[in-house]
Amino acid sequence: MVAWEVTRRCPLACRHCRAGACDVAYEGELTTAECVRVIDSLAAFAPPPMIIWTGGEPMARADILDLVRHATAKGIRSVMAPCGMMVTAESLAALKDAGVMACSFSLDGATAATHDAFRGVDGAFGIVTRAMDVAVSGGMPFQVNCAVSQINRDELPAIRDIAIARGAKTLDLFFLVPVGRGRDLRDVSLSAADTEAVLRWAFAMDAQGPIRVRETCAPQAVRIWHSLGKPGARPAGCMGGKAFTFISHAGILQPCGFLDVPSGDLRQHGFDFRRACEASPVFKDLSDPGNYGGSCGTCAFRTECGGCRARAYAATGDYMAAETSCPLSRQD
């Protein structure tokens, strides 16, 4: 999968935003022609990766439909993560016609008070729930993403209820990584014990249905999955720089959006995505679990789990260090 921040511009001011995105034009953004070259390079893979069109607000790009259409014509599957403000019946129908297969909408509170405060814009709760209704009416499958922290941990059951009632296919719990504006939220990140408890709740809710409940940025879910007798689908572990790559608005590669370590410049590599990845020392580091430090390097689950490399970097400045949201973690 490739998460592509096609623009950093965004009308929201989310407290946890990894990019610290604002509603302004950003210098250095890839042009339409450059984006087309990136798409062509991705299409050279067999099979080509899925693109997650993200931002910022991906719908803020005037050429977004053209880019999605080109990707679709090249055999690339597309999903999108809009914030909801630009979602209308017409705009969503156009995205669907261009080839977007599904969307994700972020819901970080069960009430307008909690969600709006987290998203930094009054009325954000109404905007995103309306966007979900538009998606249902237009036949666009969607999932609900939720940035989990102490702020909303107690609201998770109610957030799940809203996701079910609004027609979501999946609830994806994103465990807070304190980067970007999220650095100011370090004190409300879940403890290792609380992370474990929420993950166990997520497995129970996933088994209960009627929607999937899964996790992102909590790769220790793999260990818990084993301890619970392997219920349902196996969690992915940390995919950053392995089965997942992030492309910034300026064409800079990262293992994921939360691990803010430049790992290749598409412009410098002639927009050859494969060559840029293969030349990246960061990706080479991440490809060998034997390089992990601390308890992550000796853990029996180091290959399946891998620890969250972004959280390790945020906590220590070393993306190969042991991460901090696992009770087995220690720094040697």
Disulfide bonds with the S-S distance in Angstrom:
none
